[in-house]
Amino acid sequence: YILDLICSNMKFSFVVQQHMLHQSAIFDSLWSLLKGETLQKGCPQGSVSGPLLWNIIINNLLDNVSTFSCCETIAFADDLLLGFQGKTLQDLNREAQRILDFVSSWAKTYKLEFNASKSKVMILDRRESNTFTSALTLNGIPLCFVKELKYLVVILDSKCCWKQHILYLSKKCENILLGLNRVARNTFGLKSNVTSLIYKQGIVPFICCGSQIWGTALKKKIICRLLRKMQRRILLRVISGYRTISYEAVFTISGFPPIDIFIVHNRDFKIATKTCIANNQDVCLPVSKMPHPTERSPINLVSYYQNIEDNLPVVCFTDDSKTNSKVGLAFVVFQDHIETEVHQFRIRDECSVFQAELLCIA
């Protein structure tokens, strides 16, 4: 039905319908090959068209739920997060149940079913008495109330203190450290440059994932201490050091800053660049804080010709180079045949010469 509404080409709708019909589930047992009943709903798992068909279906639900003023929806693949707000818990309970009833009826209409046993309810309120007067239900099944909830890679808690998320990161890093201990020791195993690359390209992005959300928790010293504690243990493997080395010495030898300082700087930088781009401000940013060239407005290209300075008042020449794994860029600006600016910069060694060229042009 939804395909008929959005597809002007009826042949495409017919092809999709035929693709979904006459499907059956086959189960392979130890004794014989059993053929199950014909499927009446769902799409083939792992199919190329599966994500497209799911997006078409779930988009209808998101559009309908967005009409409720007190509800905010966040969807990622087949995970759906509904956020409700209200002045009192009674109003919040009533509106939330009304929307859940609508979601349940919508799912039945399109032969879908939301798993009530995997659905959780969490109240974000700093007060202690934050319980609903009656339990929320989905498909007639009461939903479980929790104090903390994992959504994607972030552990949410009812008080928004983020301590549980930090403990979750600490536990995961312990498992990573056990793996490093098997392949990297002080006297054998992986070299320091390899472990340093593993830390920089694998462990740091994992720890910083979602830091724009929970980065505000770093105002508390206990959170910073927990992060630095697990960072120090991993960096000891990077520098092949012993456990008696102090925090300051580990950070100095490895060349990596404390992870809490890195997260705060990275978070502030992303907020500043997004604000600058959103407001379209013509400001002078240092190269280290410039947004990625792909996120900036396109540049009008002018083909080169002789005596270009005579036709344009301002001319800028750029150059970039990568030698011995070191990447740099430079540019010079002429205004009315007078050299006004000359700048040279070195960027991270992991960058390519093409990235340097784009950054120089930007």
N, C-alpha and C positions, 0 to 999 in steps of 0.2 A: 504493500500500500504506500509506504513512504517513497519507494523507488518510483512509483507512478506519479507521485506529486513533484518530485525534483527532476526526473528525467524527461526531457522533451523528446528524446529518441526512444521510442517504444521498443525498438529492437534490442537495445541495451538492457532495458528492464526485463524483456523476455529471456534473454540469455542468462541473466543473473537468476531469475526464477527457476529456469531449467537446471542450472548448476546446483541449486539448493535442494531440488526434489530428488526422490528415489535414492536416498542415502541410507546406509545401514552400518551398524557397528559390528566389527568382527573381533572376537576374543580368541587369543591363542593360549590354550591350556597345555598341560603336560601330556595329556592323553589323546586329545583330538582337537581339530579346528572347529570351533563353535561359531555360528553366525547369529548375531543378535537381531533384535527387531529393527524395523525401519525407523530411522530418526524422523521425528516430527518437528524438531526445532534445532537451532544452532547452525554453525558453519564448520567446514572441515578445519581441524586444528593444523596450524602451520601453513595454511594456504597463503598465496601471495595476495589474494583479494580480501582476506580476512580483516586486516586493519581498516581497509577502506569501507567495507560493509559495516563494521562496528562503529566507525566514526559517523557514518550516515544515520545509524540508529540512535546512538547516544546524543547526537547533536539535537535531535528532536526533544529529548528529555531536558537537556540543558536550556533550550529556548523556553520550554514551558515553565521550568522551575524559576528561571530568571524573572518571570512576571511577578513572583512573590517579593514584596519589598523588604521583608525581614530575613531573607535567605540569600546566602552567598555560596556559589558552587565552585569547586576546584576539581578538575578531572585530569587524571593521568592514566592513559591506556584504559584498563577496566577498573581502576580504583577511583571511587567517587567520594569526595568530602563535601558535606553539607554544613555550612556555618549559619547558626541562628543567633539573633540578638533580640533583646527585649528589655523593657524597663523593670519588670518584676519576673520572678521565677514562674508565677502562674501564667502570665502572658506568654513567656517563652515556651512553657510546656504545651500550651494550647496550640500555638502556631507551629511548633515543631511537629506535633502529632498530626496536624492537618496536612503538612507537606509530606510527611512520611506516608500517610494514607494515599495521597495523590501519586507518589512514586510507586507504591505497591500496586495501585490500580493500573498505572501506565505499564508496568512490567507485565501484568497479566494480559493486557491488551496485545502486546507484541511478543507473547510467549517467552518472556524472560523471567528470571527470578533472582532476587538479591538474597545472598546468604545472610540470614539473620544471626546465625551463630558466630559469624566472623565480623559482624557489625558491632561497633562499640560506641558508647556515648561518654563524652567528657565535658564537664562544665568548667569554663575558664572564669574563675571568680576568686579573688584573694580572700574573701570572707570564708569562715569555717562552715557556716550553715548554708551550704550550696547544694541541697538535694531537692529534686523535684517532688511535687506533691503526689504524683502518680508516675508509674513506669511508662516509658515510651515503648511502643510496639511496632514491629514491622512484619507484615503478613500474619498478624495475630500472635506473634512470638515476642515476649518481652526482651528488650535489649539490655545488655550488661553495661552497668556504669563503672568506669575505671578512673583512676587518678592520673594515669599516664598512658600515652597512646603513641605507637610508632606509625608515622606516615611517611612513606618512601624511605629516606635515609635519616630522618630527624625524629628524635624522641620528644614528643610534646608532653608537658605536665600541666596540671591544673593551676599551678601557682606561677608558671612561666619563669621558673628559676634556672632551668636547663641543667641542673646538676645530674639528673638521670641520663641525659644525653652525653655529658662529659664522661660519666662512668661507663656508658656503652662504648664510647670511643676508646677509653682506656682498656677495656676488655678486648676489643678488636686488635688494638696495637700490641697487646700481650701475645696474641696468636701470631702476629706478623714478626714480633721479636723472636719467638721460638723458631720460626722458619729461618730467620737470619742467623741465629745461633748455630744452625745445622750447616750452613754453607760459608759462614764468615766468622773466623776467630782471630785472635791477636797474632798468631804465628802461622796460620794457614787459611786457605779458602779464598774467597773473592777479594780482589784488590780494592783499595780504598776508593778509587774513582768509579768503580762499578757500584759499590754500595751507596756512594754519594748520589749517583744517578738514580738508583732505586728509591732512595729517600726523597729526592727532589721531584721526580716524575710520577711516583706512585703513592708514597705515604703522605706527603704534604697535601696533594689534592684530595685524598681521602679524608684527612682530618679537617680540611677547610670546607668540605662540601656542606652547603647550607649555612655557612658562617654569617651570611648577610642577615639571617634570621636570628640565630642564637649568639651572634657576636656581642650583643649588648650585655651578656652575662659576664664578659671579661672585666667589667668594672669591679667585680668581687675578687678579692685577692685569693680566696680559696680555689676558685675556678682556674685562675692563672697558675697557681702552684700545681694543680692536678695536671694541667696540660704540659707544663715544663718538666714535670717528673717523668711522664711517659716519653717526652721528646728526648730527654737526656739519656735514657736507657737505650733508645734506638741510635742516637748519635755516637754512643760509646762503641757500637759495632761499626759505625761508619769510619771512625778515626782509629779503630783497633786499640782502644784505650781500656784502662782498668777502672773498676768501680770506685776507686778512691779519688778520681779526678773530679774537681768541683764543677758546678754549673757554669760559672763564668769561663773556666778553661775549656770546657767542651764546646761552648758556643764560639769561642775565639779560634780554636784549632780547626773546627769543622768549617768555619766561615758562614754558618747559618745563624740568623737571628733567632731570638726566642719566639716560639710559635705564636704566643699571644700577641706580641708586638706585630708580627707579620700579618696576623688575621685582622687586627684593628686597622693597620695601614691599608691593606687590600680592600677592606670594607669601606673605609672612608674614600679611597680612590674611586671605587666603582660608583659610590653615591655622588661624588663630585662630578665625574664625567657624565653620568646620566643627567644630572641637573643642568650641566652646561649645554649638553646636546638638546635637552627638552626646551630650554629657554632660548636656544639659538643665540647665545651670547658670543660676541666677537672679543674673546679674551686671549691673552698670551699664556699658553701652558708650557711648562718644560717638557722635554721629550719623554722623560720618565713617566709623566702623567697624561700623555696624549692618548686618546682612545684609539682602538685598532683602526687601521685605514678602511677596512670593510664596513665599519660602522659610521663612517663620515659621509658627507654629501659628495656626489661625483664631481670630478674636476673637468673643466672644459680644456681639451687638448688643442694646442695650436702647432701645426706642422712647422718645422724649422726651415728658415731660408736665410740667405745672406743679408748681412747688415740688419739683423733683427732689432738691434738697439735703436735704429732710426725710426722704427715703426711703432714700437711699444715703449712707454715711459719707464716701466719697471720690468726687468728681466732677471730671472733666477736660473742658475745653472746648478745641477745636482750631480753627485757621483757617489758610488758605494763600492765596497770591496770586502772580500773575505780571504784572509791569508793566515795560514797556520791555525785554523779554527778560531780566528779572531775576526769579528765583524764590525765594520765601522761605516759611517756615512758623513758626507759633508755637502755644503751648498754655499753658494756665493750669490749676492744680490747686487745688481747694478740699477741705479736710478739716474736717468739722464746721463748715461755714459760714466757715471761715477760709482765706484765700488763703495757701497754703504754697509754691507754686512757680510761677515765670513764666519761660519760655524762648522765645528767638527764634533762628532759624537761617536761613542762606542756603545754598542748594544750587546745583549747577552750572546754568549758563544753558541747557544743552540739555534739562534736565528739563521735563516738562509739569506743569501744575497738578494733574493727577490723581496723578502720582507724588509730588508734595509732600504731597497729602492722605493717601495711603497711608503715606508715611513718618511723617507726623505722628501718625497713628493707631497705627502700630507702636511 
